[in-house]
Amino acid sequence: MSREQQLPETIRDVAHLEDLLSTPSAAVLATLKKLDGDFIILGAAGKMGPSLSRMIRRGLDTLGKKSRVIAVSRFSTPAAEQHFKAHGIETIKADLLDPRQLDALPNAPNIVYMAGMKFGSTNQEALTWAMNVYLPGMVCQRYRDSRIVAFSSGNIYGLAPVHVGGSRETDPLNPVGDYAMSVLGRERILEHFSRTLSIPISIIRLNYAIDMRYGVLHDLATKVLNSQPIDLAMSHANVIWQGDANAMSIAAFDRAAVPPFILNVTGPELLSVRQVAQQFGRLLNKQPTFTGEETATALLSNAQLAHRLYGPPRIALEQLIEWTANWLKQGGQTLGKPTHFETRDGRF
């Protein structure tokens, strides 16, 4: 949707939500117009993969392109797999850590790498490193003749002073904890194979994509609604509408390079946890309660480069806050997956 299009005051249901999330942007259509061949989304069944896959499919259909879109995942439930098929997306069930299953996947010139492990990484450090560091190398060797858009995380920067306004792509990296260190490992492995095998890659350092069912705003609004205390230690955060995060990431195919092109993807606002909680309090007619003290550092990214290249997010923070409050008031679905954005010690 463009900014000129009228946004709904509320999101009616999951079908309406997923339609909004998967609407291609002008930048997506411009990029897909330049790309030939099929698309494979590895690790497609997570929170973002379904809408990203559908956005690619819708974009190709709009352009009259017949390229295949193939979602690859373990697909733990038949319903998850059926969701893709219902929207014209092919599916392949595979364990990517099994070399035989990875090698058996079809060839494609366009790969979206979304596989990884974050939540549950504490006490499963070995699996975390296997998923986040070893697997990217396997994928690069398997798809050495493709271009790759690979998801990373703003956690790689570590905590930085709030007054700086967020870490930039060129800033030093300071990962804290096994998860963030393994994310750095992922990027180093991707860079190594990009350089040695001449694989054009774009790496997306994402900070907190959200929709109505999960995310930082959902976490804060739920705590306000349930009269749960909100920890202020992580005083600020970044968020971006999942549809905008998907759109900027797909558009980044056009920038894939050797060595990899690095792009922060998040919204332009430095969200004050206290102020947003208070705003939810007014919208939900509840008084928020707080614990802890606000600190001068937070996990924040500066995404000005993405906004210059692809335009600002189509959905602004104020609209997201209102949609989230209305979603919870009408009893909308929740994924039950807290972001743990307030975590400062790197343990997820």
C-alpha positions, 0 to 999 in steps of 0.5 A, a space after each residue: 500500500 502507498 501512503 496515499 492509500 487510505 489505511 483502515 482504522 482497525 484490522 478486522 481479523 487475521 485474513 485482513 492482517 495478512 493481506 496488509 502484511 503481504 502487500 508489495 511496495 513500489 520498491 518490491 515491484 521495481 526489484 522483482 521486475 529486474 529479477 529472473 528465475 525462481 525464489 526459494 525461502 529457507 526457514 520460511 515458516 517463522 513469524 515473517 516467512 509466510 507474509 514475505 513469501 506471499 509478498 513475493 508471490 503477489 509481486 510476481 503475479 502483479 508483474 505477470 511473472 510465472 517464476 516459482 516461489 518455494 517455501 522450505 521449512 520443517 513444517 511442524 504442522 500440516 496447517 502451516 504448510 497448507 497456508 503457503 499452498 493456499 496462496 500459490 506458494 510451493 512447499 518443501 519439507 526439509 531439515 536444512 542441517 541434513 546435507 542430503 536434504 539440503 542438496 536435494 532442494 531445487 536450484 534457484 537464482 534467488 534465495 532468501 535465508 531466514 533460518 536461525 535460532 534465537 529464543 531458546 538459545 540459552 542452554 542450547 548453545 551448540 544448536 544455536 551455533 550450528 543453526 546460526 553459523 554452520 548452516 549459512 556456510 552449507 547454504 552458501 556452498 549449495 547455492 553458490 550460483 545464486 544471489 542471497 538475501 540473508 537475515 541478521 539482527 541488530 543484536 550484533 551491535 550491542 548496547 549503545 548510548 540512546 542519544 547517538 540515535 542508533 547504530 549505523 551499518 559502519 559502526 563497530 560490532 559488540 555482540 553480547 551473549 551466545 545468540 548475538 555472537 553467533 549472529 556475528 559468526 553468521 555474517 562472517 561466514 556469509 562474507 567469507 563465502 561471498 568473497 571466495 565463491 563470488 556470491 552476491 549477498 545482502 545482509 539484513 540487520 533487523 530490529 523488531 519487526 512487528 504485527 498485531 500478534 507479536 512484537 514489542 508493541 504487542 508485548 507492552 500493550 499486553 502488559 498494560 492490559 493485564 496490569 503487569 509491571 513493565 521493566 524500564 531498564 531497556 528504555 528505548 527500542 526500534 520497531 517496524 511494521 512487518 510488511 515494511 521489513 519484508 518489503 525492504 528486505 526483498 528490495 535488497 535483492 537489487 543491492 546484493 554484492 561481493 562482499 555483502 551489502 549490509 542494511 539496517 532495517 527498522 523504523 525511524 523512531 526511537 520508541 520510549 518504552 515509558 511513553 508508549 506504555 502510557 499511550 497504551 494506558 490511555 487507549 486501553 483505559 488502564 494505568 501502566 505500572 513500571 519497574 526498574 530504572 531507565 538507562 542511558 543505553 539501549 539496543 537501537 539501530 539507525 536505518 536511514 540508509 534503508 529509508 533513503 533507498 526504499 522510502 520511509 516505512 509505509 505504516 507509521 508508529 502512531 498507526 501501529 500503536 492504535 492498531 495494536 490497542 484495537 486488536 487487543 480490545 477486540 480479542 485478536 489472535 496472539 502468537 504467545 511469543 514475547 520478544 524479550 526486547 528488554 533483555 540486556 545480558 544477551 541471554 535468550 
